[in-house]
């Protein structure tokens, strides 16, 4: 077997194992997990068995459904979290949109790299016509292939993860809570007191100002102080 195909096959099995572990940890069944991403039970089982690979948009929805950090579905060291209830997602509507967005971002990455479909195909073993379908969003990109393509094109996987959709918003909330829990207790207490909200809002506005503007404000405060 070609080295690239071996790598993709091994990665598919790894992701399948982590996907199954996340599902069992969340107490979800195969049928409801398949329904969450609008695929058949057979297709979902093929994902867990490593026979097929889910796309990044499918993994995003599954992470949301299982209420686990997205990276836990492809990075074993990511810790589990206590699941919470969340509104259901309309996978049948969301997935095609995410596939098109992902294809567009991959097309931009390829354009920036200056590589042709034929060159990428030679490096990855993925047929050029399939690469074109991926960029059009006509065919979901199996996650192991996406990892390989992003690597070959010199990009970063993080740049292709949902940022503004419902899963992206949920993920940012997860990360915010994680960062909050790492803060000193006294700082946590300060943040959670309603009376301190104006200070936090001021800090938020100041964080968006350019350095020159911040320097002018600081100099003005010094003049008032002294």
PyMOL CGO cylinders between C-alpha atoms (Angstrom):
from pymol import cmd
from pymol.cgo import CYLINDER

trace = [
    CYLINDER, 0.00, 0.00, 0.00, 1.22, 3.51, -0.82, 0.3, 1, 1, 1, 1, 1, 1,
    CYLINDER, 1.22, 3.51, -0.82, 2.70, 5.35, 2.17, 0.3, 1, 1, 1, 1, 1, 1,
    CYLINDER, 2.70, 5.35, 2.17, 0.14, 8.17, 1.94, 0.3, 1, 1, 1, 1, 1, 1,
    CYLINDER, 0.14, 8.17, 1.94, -2.74, 5.69, 1.88, 0.3, 1, 1, 1, 1, 1, 1,
    CYLINDER, -2.74, 5.69, 1.88, -1.26, 3.85, 4.86, 0.3, 1, 1, 1, 1, 1, 1,
    CYLINDER, -1.26, 3.85, 4.86, -1.02, 7.10, 6.79, 0.3, 1, 1, 1, 1, 1, 1,
    CYLINDER, -1.02, 7.10, 6.79, -4.63, 8.02, 5.98, 0.3, 1, 1, 1, 1, 1, 1,
    CYLINDER, -4.63, 8.02, 5.98, -5.89, 4.56, 6.89, 0.3, 1, 1, 1, 1, 1, 1,
    CYLINDER, -5.89, 4.56, 6.89, -4.08, 4.54, 10.24, 0.3, 1, 1, 1, 1, 1, 1,
    CYLINDER, -4.08, 4.54, 10.24, -5.32, 8.04, 11.04, 0.3, 1, 1, 1, 1, 1, 1,
    CYLINDER, -5.32, 8.04, 11.04, -8.90, 7.01, 10.20, 0.3, 1, 1, 1, 1, 1, 1,
    CYLINDER, -8.90, 7.01, 10.20, -8.68, 4.16, 12.71, 0.3, 1, 1, 1, 1, 1, 1,
    CYLINDER, -8.68, 4.16, 12.71, -7.23, 6.45, 15.39, 0.3, 1, 1, 1, 1, 1, 1,
    CYLINDER, -7.23, 6.45, 15.39, -10.03, 8.98, 14.93, 0.3, 1, 1, 1, 1, 1, 1,
    CYLINDER, -10.03, 8.98, 14.93, -12.60, 6.17, 14.97, 0.3, 1, 1, 1, 1, 1, 1,
    CYLINDER, -12.60, 6.17, 14.97, -11.36, 4.96, 18.36, 0.3, 1, 1, 1, 1, 1, 1,
    CYLINDER, -11.36, 4.96, 18.36, -11.46, 8.47, 19.84, 0.3, 1, 1, 1, 1, 1, 1,
    CYLINDER, -11.46, 8.47, 19.84, -14.91, 9.10, 18.34, 0.3, 1, 1, 1, 1, 1, 1,
    CYLINDER, -14.91, 9.10, 18.34, -16.28, 5.90, 19.90, 0.3, 1, 1, 1, 1, 1, 1,
    CYLINDER, -16.28, 5.90, 19.90, -14.72, 6.77, 23.27, 0.3, 1, 1, 1, 1, 1, 1,
    CYLINDER, -14.72, 6.77, 23.27, -16.27, 10.25, 23.21, 0.3, 1, 1, 1, 1, 1, 1,
    CYLINDER, -16.27, 10.25, 23.21, -19.69, 8.85, 22.30, 0.3, 1, 1, 1, 1, 1, 1,
    CYLINDER, -19.69, 8.85, 22.30, -19.61, 6.25, 25.09, 0.3, 1, 1, 1, 1, 1, 1,
    CYLINDER, -19.61, 6.25, 25.09, -18.39, 8.83, 27.59, 0.3, 1, 1, 1, 1, 1, 1,
    CYLINDER, -18.39, 8.83, 27.59, -21.32, 11.07, 26.65, 0.3, 1, 1, 1, 1, 1, 1,
    CYLINDER, -21.32, 11.07, 26.65, -23.76, 8.17, 27.02, 0.3, 1, 1, 1, 1, 1, 1,
    CYLINDER, -23.76, 8.17, 27.02, -25.00, 8.44, 23.43, 0.3, 1, 1, 1, 1, 1, 1,
    CYLINDER, -25.00, 8.44, 23.43, -26.13, 5.61, 21.17, 0.3, 1, 1, 1, 1, 1, 1,
    CYLINDER, -26.13, 5.61, 21.17, -25.09, 4.91, 17.59, 0.3, 1, 1, 1, 1, 1, 1,
    CYLINDER, -25.09, 4.91, 17.59, -28.50, 5.73, 16.12, 0.3, 1, 1, 1, 1, 1, 1,
    CYLINDER, -28.50, 5.73, 16.12, -28.86, 9.13, 17.79, 0.3, 1, 1, 1, 1, 1, 1,
    CYLINDER, -28.86, 9.13, 17.79, -25.23, 9.99, 17.00, 0.3, 1, 1, 1, 1, 1, 1,
    CYLINDER, -25.23, 9.99, 17.00, -25.82, 9.15, 13.34, 0.3, 1, 1, 1, 1, 1, 1,
    CYLINDER, -25.82, 9.15, 13.34, -28.98, 11.28, 13.34, 0.3, 1, 1, 1, 1, 1, 1,
    CYLINDER, -28.98, 11.28, 13.34, -27.05, 14.20, 14.83, 0.3, 1, 1, 1, 1, 1, 1,
    CYLINDER, -27.05, 14.20, 14.83, -24.96, 14.46, 11.64, 0.3, 1, 1, 1, 1, 1, 1,
    CYLINDER, -24.96, 14.46, 11.64, -27.67, 13.26, 9.23, 0.3, 1, 1, 1, 1, 1, 1,
    CYLINDER, -27.67, 13.26, 9.23, -25.97, 10.02, 8.16, 0.3, 1, 1, 1, 1, 1, 1,
    CYLINDER, -25.97, 10.02, 8.16, -27.05, 6.38, 8.31, 0.3, 1, 1, 1, 1, 1, 1,
    CYLINDER, -27.05, 6.38, 8.31, -26.13, 4.13, 11.22, 0.3, 1, 1, 1, 1, 1, 1,
    CYLINDER, -26.13, 4.13, 11.22, -23.92, 2.11, 8.88, 0.3, 1, 1, 1, 1, 1, 1,
    CYLINDER, -23.92, 2.11, 8.88, -22.00, 5.21, 7.85, 0.3, 1, 1, 1, 1, 1, 1,
    CYLINDER, -22.00, 5.21, 7.85, -21.57, 6.31, 11.44, 0.3, 1, 1, 1, 1, 1, 1,
    CYLINDER, -21.57, 6.31, 11.44, -20.33, 2.86, 12.47, 0.3, 1, 1, 1, 1, 1, 1,
    CYLINDER, -20.33, 2.86, 12.47, -17.89, 2.96, 9.55, 0.3, 1, 1, 1, 1, 1, 1,
    CYLINDER, -17.89, 2.96, 9.55, -16.53, 6.20, 11.04, 0.3, 1, 1, 1, 1, 1, 1,
    CYLINDER, -16.53, 6.20, 11.04, -15.97, 4.59, 14.44, 0.3, 1, 1, 1, 1, 1, 1,
    CYLINDER, -15.97, 4.59, 14.44, -14.45, 1.49, 12.85, 0.3, 1, 1, 1, 1, 1, 1,
    CYLINDER, -14.45, 1.49, 12.85, -12.06, 3.58, 10.78, 0.3, 1, 1, 1, 1, 1, 1,
    CYLINDER, -12.06, 3.58, 10.78, -13.44, 2.21, 7.50, 0.3, 1, 1, 1, 1, 1, 1,
    CYLINDER, -13.44, 2.21, 7.50, -14.51, 5.74, 6.54, 0.3, 1, 1, 1, 1, 1, 1,
    CYLINDER, -14.51, 5.74, 6.54, -13.58, 9.13, 7.98, 0.3, 1, 1, 1, 1, 1, 1,
    CYLINDER, -13.58, 9.13, 7.98, -15.95, 11.93, 9.02, 0.3, 1, 1, 1, 1, 1, 1,
    CYLINDER, -15.95, 11.93, 9.02, -15.37, 15.43, 7.70, 0.3, 1, 1, 1, 1, 1, 1,
    CYLINDER, -15.37, 15.43, 7.70, -14.32, 18.32, 9.93, 0.3, 1, 1, 1, 1, 1, 1,
    CYLINDER, -14.32, 18.32, 9.93, -17.87, 19.80, 9.88, 0.3, 1, 1, 1, 1, 1, 1,
    CYLINDER, -17.87, 19.80, 9.88, -19.24, 16.42, 10.99, 0.3, 1, 1, 1, 1, 1, 1,
    CYLINDER, -19.24, 16.42, 10.99, -16.67, 16.24, 13.79, 0.3, 1, 1, 1, 1, 1, 1,
    CYLINDER, -16.67, 16.24, 13.79, -17.62, 19.78, 14.84, 0.3, 1, 1, 1, 1, 1, 1,
    CYLINDER, -17.62, 19.78, 14.84, -21.28, 18.79, 15.22, 0.3, 1, 1, 1, 1, 1, 1,
    CYLINDER, -21.28, 18.79, 15.22, -20.40, 15.55, 17.02, 0.3, 1, 1, 1, 1, 1, 1,
    CYLINDER, -20.40, 15.55, 17.02, -18.17, 17.42, 19.48, 0.3, 1, 1, 1, 1, 1, 1,
    CYLINDER, -18.17, 17.42, 19.48, -21.07, 19.79, 20.14, 0.3, 1, 1, 1, 1, 1, 1,
    CYLINDER, -21.07, 19.79, 20.14, -23.48, 16.86, 20.49, 0.3, 1, 1, 1, 1, 1, 1,
    CYLINDER, -23.48, 16.86, 20.49, -21.17, 14.94, 22.84, 0.3, 1, 1, 1, 1, 1, 1,
    CYLINDER, -21.17, 14.94, 22.84, -20.24, 18.20, 24.60, 0.3, 1, 1, 1, 1, 1, 1,
    CYLINDER, -20.24, 18.20, 24.60, -16.51, 17.54, 24.46, 0.3, 1, 1, 1, 1, 1, 1,
    CYLINDER, -16.51, 17.54, 24.46, -13.64, 19.76, 23.29, 0.3, 1, 1, 1, 1, 1, 1,
    CYLINDER, -13.64, 19.76, 23.29, -13.42, 19.46, 19.50, 0.3, 1, 1, 1, 1, 1, 1,
    CYLINDER, -13.42, 19.46, 19.50, -9.76, 18.42, 19.63, 0.3, 1, 1, 1, 1, 1, 1,
    CYLINDER, -9.76, 18.42, 19.63, -10.69, 15.45, 21.80, 0.3, 1, 1, 1, 1, 1, 1,
    CYLINDER, -10.69, 15.45, 21.80, -11.95, 13.76, 18.64, 0.3, 1, 1, 1, 1, 1, 1,
    CYLINDER, -11.95, 13.76, 18.64, -8.45, 13.72, 17.17, 0.3, 1, 1, 1, 1, 1, 1,
    CYLINDER, -8.45, 13.72, 17.17, -6.08, 14.36, 20.10, 0.3, 1, 1, 1, 1, 1, 1,
    CYLINDER, -6.08, 14.36, 20.10, -6.06, 11.67, 22.79, 0.3, 1, 1, 1, 1, 1, 1,
    CYLINDER, -6.06, 11.67, 22.79, -4.58, 13.85, 25.54, 0.3, 1, 1, 1, 1, 1, 1,
    CYLINDER, -4.58, 13.85, 25.54, -7.48, 16.34, 25.55, 0.3, 1, 1, 1, 1, 1, 1,
    CYLINDER, -7.48, 16.34, 25.55, -9.34, 15.93, 28.90, 0.3, 1, 1, 1, 1, 1, 1,
    CYLINDER, -9.34, 15.93, 28.90, -13.01, 15.00, 29.08, 0.3, 1, 1, 1, 1, 1, 1,
    CYLINDER, -13.01, 15.00, 29.08, -15.60, 17.37, 30.49, 0.3, 1, 1, 1, 1, 1, 1,
    CYLINDER, -15.60, 17.37, 30.49, -18.95, 16.98, 32.20, 0.3, 1, 1, 1, 1, 1, 1,
    CYLINDER, -18.95, 16.98, 32.20, -21.65, 17.03, 29.47, 0.3, 1, 1, 1, 1, 1, 1,
    CYLINDER, -21.65, 17.03, 29.47, -24.38, 19.68, 29.48, 0.3, 1, 1, 1, 1, 1, 1,
    CYLINDER, -24.38, 19.68, 29.48, -27.62, 20.00, 27.54, 0.3, 1, 1, 1, 1, 1, 1,
    CYLINDER, -27.62, 20.00, 27.54, -27.57, 22.24, 24.46, 0.3, 1, 1, 1, 1, 1, 1,
    CYLINDER, -27.57, 22.24, 24.46, -30.03, 23.11, 21.66, 0.3, 1, 1, 1, 1, 1, 1,
    CYLINDER, -30.03, 23.11, 21.66, -30.07, 20.60, 18.81, 0.3, 1, 1, 1, 1, 1, 1,
    CYLINDER, -30.07, 20.60, 18.81, -28.38, 21.56, 15.54, 0.3, 1, 1, 1, 1, 1, 1,
    CYLINDER, -28.38, 21.56, 15.54, -29.92, 21.26, 12.08, 0.3, 1, 1, 1, 1, 1, 1,
    CYLINDER, -29.92, 21.26, 12.08, -27.16, 19.13, 10.55, 0.3, 1, 1, 1, 1, 1, 1,
    CYLINDER, -27.16, 19.13, 10.55, -28.92, 18.76, 7.19, 0.3, 1, 1, 1, 1, 1, 1,
    CYLINDER, -28.92, 18.76, 7.19, -28.75, 22.54, 6.74, 0.3, 1, 1, 1, 1, 1, 1,
    CYLINDER, -28.75, 22.54, 6.74, -25.47, 23.25, 8.55, 0.3, 1, 1, 1, 1, 1, 1,
    CYLINDER, -25.47, 23.25, 8.55, -23.22, 20.59, 7.01, 0.3, 1, 1, 1, 1, 1, 1,
    CYLINDER, -23.22, 20.59, 7.01, -23.55, 21.57, 3.30, 0.3, 1, 1, 1, 1, 1, 1,
    CYLINDER, -23.55, 21.57, 3.30, -22.79, 25.19, 4.24, 0.3, 1, 1, 1, 1, 1, 1,
    CYLINDER, -22.79, 25.19, 4.24, -19.74, 24.20, 6.27, 0.3, 1, 1, 1, 1, 1, 1,
    CYLINDER, -19.74, 24.20, 6.27, -18.49, 21.96, 3.45, 0.3, 1, 1, 1, 1, 1, 1,
    CYLINDER, -18.49, 21.96, 3.45, -18.66, 24.90, 1.03, 0.3, 1, 1, 1, 1, 1, 1,
    CYLINDER, -18.66, 24.90, 1.03, -16.92, 27.23, 3.47, 0.3, 1, 1, 1, 1, 1, 1,
    CYLINDER, -16.92, 27.23, 3.47, -14.23, 24.64, 4.14, 0.3, 1, 1, 1, 1, 1, 1,
    CYLINDER, -14.23, 24.64, 4.14, -13.73, 24.10, 0.41, 0.3, 1, 1, 1, 1, 1, 1,
    CYLINDER, -13.73, 24.10, 0.41, -13.36, 27.84, -0.14, 0.3, 1, 1, 1, 1, 1, 1,
    CYLINDER, -13.36, 27.84, -0.14, -10.76, 28.16, 2.64, 0.3, 1, 1, 1, 1, 1, 1,
    CYLINDER, -10.76, 28.16, 2.64, -8.85, 25.20, 1.20, 0.3, 1, 1, 1, 1, 1, 1,
    CYLINDER, -8.85, 25.20, 1.20, -8.96, 26.80, -2.27, 0.3, 1, 1, 1, 1, 1, 1,
    CYLINDER, -8.96, 26.80, -2.27, -7.54, 30.02, -0.82, 0.3, 1, 1, 1, 1, 1, 1,
    CYLINDER, -7.54, 30.02, -0.82, -4.78, 28.06, 0.92, 0.3, 1, 1, 1, 1, 1, 1,
    CYLINDER, -4.78, 28.06, 0.92, -3.90, 26.29, -2.33, 0.3, 1, 1, 1, 1, 1, 1,
    CYLINDER, -3.90, 26.29, -2.33, -3.90, 29.59, -4.22, 0.3, 1, 1, 1, 1, 1, 1,
    CYLINDER, -3.90, 29.59, -4.22, -1.54, 31.10, -1.67, 0.3, 1, 1, 1, 1, 1, 1,
    CYLINDER, -1.54, 31.10, -1.67, 0.77, 28.11, -1.98, 0.3, 1, 1, 1, 1, 1, 1,
    CYLINDER, 0.77, 28.11, -1.98, 0.95, 28.39, -5.79, 0.3, 1, 1, 1, 1, 1, 1,
    CYLINDER, 0.95, 28.39, -5.79, 0.53, 24.62, -6.17, 0.3, 1, 1, 1, 1, 1, 1,
    CYLINDER, 0.53, 24.62, -6.17, -1.59, 22.95, -8.84, 0.3, 1, 1, 1, 1, 1, 1,
    CYLINDER, -1.59, 22.95, -8.84, -4.05, 20.11, -8.29, 0.3, 1, 1, 1, 1, 1, 1,
    CYLINDER, -4.05, 20.11, -8.29, -1.60, 17.79, -10.03, 0.3, 1, 1, 1, 1, 1, 1,
    CYLINDER, -1.60, 17.79, -10.03, 1.26, 18.74, -7.71, 0.3, 1, 1, 1, 1, 1, 1,
    CYLINDER, 1.26, 18.74, -7.71, -0.88, 18.26, -4.61, 0.3, 1, 1, 1, 1, 1, 1,
    CYLINDER, -0.88, 18.26, -4.61, -2.14, 14.94, -5.96, 0.3, 1, 1, 1, 1, 1, 1,
    CYLINDER, -2.14, 14.94, -5.96, 1.43, 13.75, -6.45, 0.3, 1, 1, 1, 1, 1, 1,
    CYLINDER, 1.43, 13.75, -6.45, 2.29, 14.66, -2.84, 0.3, 1, 1, 1, 1, 1, 1,
    CYLINDER, 2.29, 14.66, -2.84, -0.81, 13.23, -1.18, 0.3, 1, 1, 1, 1, 1, 1,
    CYLINDER, -0.81, 13.23, -1.18, -2.04, 10.46, -3.44, 0.3, 1, 1, 1, 1, 1, 1,
    CYLINDER, -2.04, 10.46, -3.44, -5.47, 12.12, -3.57, 0.3, 1, 1, 1, 1, 1, 1,
    CYLINDER, -5.47, 12.12, -3.57, -6.80, 12.27, -7.18, 0.3, 1, 1, 1, 1, 1, 1,
    CYLINDER, -6.80, 12.27, -7.18, -6.85, 15.75, -8.73, 0.3, 1, 1, 1, 1, 1, 1,
    CYLINDER, -6.85, 15.75, -8.73, -10.54, 15.54, -9.68, 0.3, 1, 1, 1, 1, 1, 1,
    CYLINDER, -10.54, 15.54, -9.68, -11.43, 14.72, -6.08, 0.3, 1, 1, 1, 1, 1, 1,
    CYLINDER, -11.43, 14.72, -6.08, -9.40, 17.70, -4.89, 0.3, 1, 1, 1, 1, 1, 1,
    CYLINDER, -9.40, 17.70, -4.89, -11.45, 19.92, -7.20, 0.3, 1, 1, 1, 1, 1, 1,
    CYLINDER, -11.45, 19.92, -7.20, -14.71, 18.54, -5.75, 0.3, 1, 1, 1, 1, 1, 1,
    CYLINDER, -14.71, 18.54, -5.75, -13.40, 19.22, -2.24, 0.3, 1, 1, 1, 1, 1, 1,
    CYLINDER, -13.40, 19.22, -2.24, -12.75, 22.86, -3.10, 0.3, 1, 1, 1, 1, 1, 1,
    CYLINDER, -12.75, 22.86, -3.10, -16.24, 23.24, -4.56, 0.3, 1, 1, 1, 1, 1, 1,
    CYLINDER, -16.24, 23.24, -4.56, -17.76, 21.83, -1.40, 0.3, 1, 1, 1, 1, 1, 1,
    CYLINDER, -17.76, 21.83, -1.40, -19.42, 19.15, -3.53, 0.3, 1, 1, 1, 1, 1, 1,
    CYLINDER, -19.42, 19.15, -3.53, -17.74, 16.30, -1.63, 0.3, 1, 1, 1, 1, 1, 1,
    CYLINDER, -17.74, 16.30, -1.63, -17.07, 16.24, 2.14, 0.3, 1, 1, 1, 1, 1, 1,
    CYLINDER, -17.07, 16.24, 2.14, -13.34, 16.06, 2.95, 0.3, 1, 1, 1, 1, 1, 1,
    CYLINDER, -13.34, 16.06, 2.95, -12.45, 13.09, 5.18, 0.3, 1, 1, 1, 1, 1, 1,
    CYLINDER, -12.45, 13.09, 5.18, -10.66, 14.51, 8.20, 0.3, 1, 1, 1, 1, 1, 1,
    CYLINDER, -10.66, 14.51, 8.20, -7.37, 12.59, 7.72, 0.3, 1, 1, 1, 1, 1, 1,
    CYLINDER, -7.37, 12.59, 7.72, -7.19, 13.93, 4.16, 0.3, 1, 1, 1, 1, 1, 1,
    CYLINDER, -7.19, 13.93, 4.16, -7.90, 17.46, 5.37, 0.3, 1, 1, 1, 1, 1, 1,
    CYLINDER, -7.90, 17.46, 5.37, -5.05, 17.17, 7.87, 0.3, 1, 1, 1, 1, 1, 1,
    CYLINDER, -5.05, 17.17, 7.87, -2.72, 15.99, 5.11, 0.3, 1, 1, 1, 1, 1, 1,
    CYLINDER, -2.72, 15.99, 5.11, -3.81, 18.70, 2.66, 0.3, 1, 1, 1, 1, 1, 1,
    CYLINDER, -3.81, 18.70, 2.66, -3.43, 21.51, 5.18, 0.3, 1, 1, 1, 1, 1, 1,
    CYLINDER, -3.43, 21.51, 5.18, 0.04, 20.23, 6.08, 0.3, 1, 1, 1, 1, 1, 1,
    CYLINDER, 0.04, 20.23, 6.08, 1.15, 19.92, 2.44, 0.3, 1, 1, 1, 1, 1, 1,
    CYLINDER, 1.15, 19.92, 2.44, -0.12, 23.43, 1.70, 0.3, 1, 1, 1, 1, 1, 1,
    CYLINDER, -0.12, 23.43, 1.70, 1.66, 24.93, 4.69, 0.3, 1, 1, 1, 1, 1, 1,
    CYLINDER, 1.66, 24.93, 4.69, -1.47, 25.91, 6.59, 0.3, 1, 1, 1, 1, 1, 1,
    CYLINDER, -1.47, 25.91, 6.59, -2.84, 25.38, 10.10, 0.3, 1, 1, 1, 1, 1, 1,
    CYLINDER, -2.84, 25.38, 10.10, -5.87, 23.24, 10.89, 0.3, 1, 1, 1, 1, 1, 1,
    CYLINDER, -5.87, 23.24, 10.89, -7.14, 25.74, 13.45, 0.3, 1, 1, 1, 1, 1, 1,
    CYLINDER, -7.14, 25.74, 13.45, -7.75, 28.26, 10.65, 0.3, 1, 1, 1, 1, 1, 1,
    CYLINDER, -7.75, 28.26, 10.65, -10.32, 25.92, 9.09, 0.3, 1, 1, 1, 1, 1, 1,
    CYLINDER, -10.32, 25.92, 9.09, -12.36, 25.16, 12.22, 0.3, 1, 1, 1, 1, 1, 1,
    CYLINDER, -12.36, 25.16, 12.22, -15.77, 26.83, 12.52, 0.3, 1, 1, 1, 1, 1, 1,
    CYLINDER, -15.77, 26.83, 12.52, -15.45, 30.25, 14.15, 0.3, 1, 1, 1, 1, 1, 1,
    CYLINDER, -15.45, 30.25, 14.15, -18.79, 32.05, 13.61, 0.3, 1, 1, 1, 1, 1, 1,
    CYLINDER, -18.79, 32.05, 13.61, -21.39, 29.31, 13.37, 0.3, 1, 1, 1, 1, 1, 1,
    CYLINDER, -21.39, 29.31, 13.37, -23.23, 27.72, 16.31, 0.3, 1, 1, 1, 1, 1, 1,
    CYLINDER, -23.23, 27.72, 16.31, -20.45, 25.21, 16.93, 0.3, 1, 1, 1, 1, 1, 1,
    CYLINDER, -20.45, 25.21, 16.93, -17.82, 27.94, 16.71, 0.3, 1, 1, 1, 1, 1, 1,
    CYLINDER, -17.82, 27.94, 16.71, -19.65, 30.09, 19.26, 0.3, 1, 1, 1, 1, 1, 1,
    CYLINDER, -19.65, 30.09, 19.26, -20.08, 27.07, 21.57, 0.3, 1, 1, 1, 1, 1, 1,
    CYLINDER, -20.08, 27.07, 21.57, -16.38, 26.26, 21.25, 0.3, 1, 1, 1, 1, 1, 1,
    CYLINDER, -16.38, 26.26, 21.25, -15.35, 29.82, 22.13, 0.3, 1, 1, 1, 1, 1, 1,
    CYLINDER, -15.35, 29.82, 22.13, -17.57, 29.65, 25.21, 0.3, 1, 1, 1, 1, 1, 1,
    CYLINDER, -17.57, 29.65, 25.21, -15.87, 26.39, 26.19, 0.3, 1, 1, 1, 1, 1, 1,
    CYLINDER, -15.87, 26.39, 26.19, -12.44, 27.97, 25.82, 0.3, 1, 1, 1, 1, 1, 1,
    CYLINDER, -12.44, 27.97, 25.82, -13.50, 31.07, 27.76, 0.3, 1, 1, 1, 1, 1, 1,
    CYLINDER, -13.50, 31.07, 27.76, -14.70, 28.95, 30.68, 0.3, 1, 1, 1, 1, 1, 1,
    CYLINDER, -14.70, 28.95, 30.68, -11.48, 26.95, 30.59, 0.3, 1, 1, 1, 1, 1, 1,
    CYLINDER, -11.48, 26.95, 30.59, -9.40, 30.15, 30.73, 0.3, 1, 1, 1, 1, 1, 1,
    CYLINDER, -9.40, 30.15, 30.73, -11.58, 31.57, 33.48, 0.3, 1, 1, 1, 1, 1, 1,
    CYLINDER, -11.58, 31.57, 33.48, -11.03, 28.49, 35.65, 0.3, 1, 1, 1, 1, 1, 1,
    CYLINDER, -11.03, 28.49, 35.65, -7.26, 28.94, 35.32, 0.3, 1, 1, 1, 1, 1, 1,
    CYLINDER, -7.26, 28.94, 35.32, -7.41, 32.46, 36.78, 0.3, 1, 1, 1, 1, 1, 1,
    CYLINDER, -7.41, 32.46, 36.78, -6.57, 33.16, 40.45, 0.3, 1, 1, 1, 1, 1, 1,
    CYLINDER, -6.57, 33.16, 40.45, -9.63, 32.88, 42.71, 0.3, 1, 1, 1, 1, 1, 1,
    CYLINDER, -9.63, 32.88, 42.71, -9.51, 36.57, 43.64, 0.3, 1, 1, 1, 1, 1, 1,
    CYLINDER, -9.51, 36.57, 43.64, -9.62, 37.54, 39.96, 0.3, 1, 1, 1, 1, 1, 1,
    CYLINDER, -9.62, 37.54, 39.96, -12.55, 35.17, 39.35, 0.3, 1, 1, 1, 1, 1, 1,
    CYLINDER, -12.55, 35.17, 39.35, -14.41, 36.82, 42.22, 0.3, 1, 1, 1, 1, 1, 1,
    CYLINDER, -14.41, 36.82, 42.22, -13.70, 40.29, 40.82, 0.3, 1, 1, 1, 1, 1, 1,
    CYLINDER, -13.70, 40.29, 40.82, -15.02, 39.33, 37.37, 0.3, 1, 1, 1, 1, 1, 1,
    CYLINDER, -15.02, 39.33, 37.37, -18.22, 37.77, 38.69, 0.3, 1, 1, 1, 1, 1, 1,
    CYLINDER, -18.22, 37.77, 38.69, -19.28, 40.77, 40.82, 0.3, 1, 1, 1, 1, 1, 1,
    CYLINDER, -19.28, 40.77, 40.82, -21.86, 42.87, 38.88, 0.3, 1, 1, 1, 1, 1, 1,
    CYLINDER, -21.86, 42.87, 38.88, -20.51, 46.07, 40.45, 0.3, 1, 1, 1, 1, 1, 1,
    CYLINDER, -20.51, 46.07, 40.45, -17.24, 45.54, 38.56, 0.3, 1, 1, 1, 1, 1, 1,
    CYLINDER, -17.24, 45.54, 38.56, -18.89, 45.21, 35.14, 0.3, 1, 1, 1, 1, 1, 1,
    CYLINDER, -18.89, 45.21, 35.14, -18.08, 48.86, 34.11, 0.3, 1, 1, 1, 1, 1, 1,
    CYLINDER, -18.08, 48.86, 34.11, -14.37, 48.22, 34.74, 0.3, 1, 1, 1, 1, 1, 1,
    CYLINDER, -14.37, 48.22, 34.74, -14.47, 45.08, 32.62, 0.3, 1, 1, 1, 1, 1, 1,
    CYLINDER, -14.47, 45.08, 32.62, -16.30, 46.91, 29.82, 0.3, 1, 1, 1, 1, 1, 1,
    CYLINDER, -16.30, 46.91, 29.82, -13.71, 49.68, 29.96, 0.3, 1, 1, 1, 1, 1, 1,
    CYLINDER, -13.71, 49.68, 29.96, -10.90, 47.13, 29.76, 0.3, 1, 1, 1, 1, 1, 1,
    CYLINDER, -10.90, 47.13, 29.76, -12.63, 45.53, 26.75, 0.3, 1, 1, 1, 1, 1, 1,
    CYLINDER, -12.63, 45.53, 26.75, -12.84, 48.88, 24.94, 0.3, 1, 1, 1, 1, 1, 1,
    CYLINDER, -12.84, 48.88, 24.94, -9.22, 49.74, 25.74, 0.3, 1, 1, 1, 1, 1, 1,
    CYLINDER, -9.22, 49.74, 25.74, -8.03, 46.35, 24.44, 0.3, 1, 1, 1, 1, 1, 1,
    CYLINDER, -8.03, 46.35, 24.44, -9.35, 47.26, 20.99, 0.3, 1, 1, 1, 1, 1, 1,
    CYLINDER, -9.35, 47.26, 20.99, -7.49, 50.57, 20.73, 0.3, 1, 1, 1, 1, 1, 1,
    CYLINDER, -7.49, 50.57, 20.73, -4.25, 50.95, 18.77, 0.3, 1, 1, 1, 1, 1, 1,
    CYLINDER, -4.25, 50.95, 18.77, -0.99, 51.24, 20.72, 0.3, 1, 1, 1, 1, 1, 1,
    CYLINDER, -0.99, 51.24, 20.72, -0.59, 54.95, 19.87, 0.3, 1, 1, 1, 1, 1, 1,
    CYLINDER, -0.59, 54.95, 19.87, -4.02, 55.77, 21.27, 0.3, 1, 1, 1, 1, 1, 1,
    CYLINDER, -4.02, 55.77, 21.27, -3.34, 53.81, 24.46, 0.3, 1, 1, 1, 1, 1, 1,
    CYLINDER, -3.34, 53.81, 24.46, -0.02, 55.63, 24.89, 0.3, 1, 1, 1, 1, 1, 1,
    CYLINDER, -0.02, 55.63, 24.89, -1.76, 59.02, 24.56, 0.3, 1, 1, 1, 1, 1, 1,
    CYLINDER, -1.76, 59.02, 24.56, -4.36, 58.03, 27.16, 0.3, 1, 1, 1, 1, 1, 1,
    CYLINDER, -4.36, 58.03, 27.16, -1.63, 56.85, 29.55, 0.3, 1, 1, 1, 1, 1, 1,
    CYLINDER, -1.63, 56.85, 29.55, 0.30, 60.08, 29.12, 0.3, 1, 1, 1, 1, 1, 1,
    CYLINDER, 0.30, 60.08, 29.12, -2.86, 62.10, 29.79, 0.3, 1, 1, 1, 1, 1, 1,
    CYLINDER, -2.86, 62.10, 29.79, -3.49, 60.15, 32.99, 0.3, 1, 1, 1, 1, 1, 1,
    CYLINDER, -3.49, 60.15, 32.99, 0.07, 60.78, 34.15, 0.3, 1, 1, 1, 1, 1, 1,
    CYLINDER, 0.07, 60.78, 34.15, -0.34, 64.51, 33.60, 0.3, 1, 1, 1, 1, 1, 1,
    CYLINDER, -0.34, 64.51, 33.60, -3.52, 64.51, 35.69, 0.3, 1, 1, 1, 1, 1, 1,
    CYLINDER, -3.52, 64.51, 35.69, -1.86, 62.46, 38.43, 0.3, 1, 1, 1, 1, 1, 1,
    CYLINDER, -1.86, 62.46, 38.43, 1.20, 64.65, 38.73, 0.3, 1, 1, 1, 1, 1, 1,
]
cmd.load_cgo(trace, "trace")
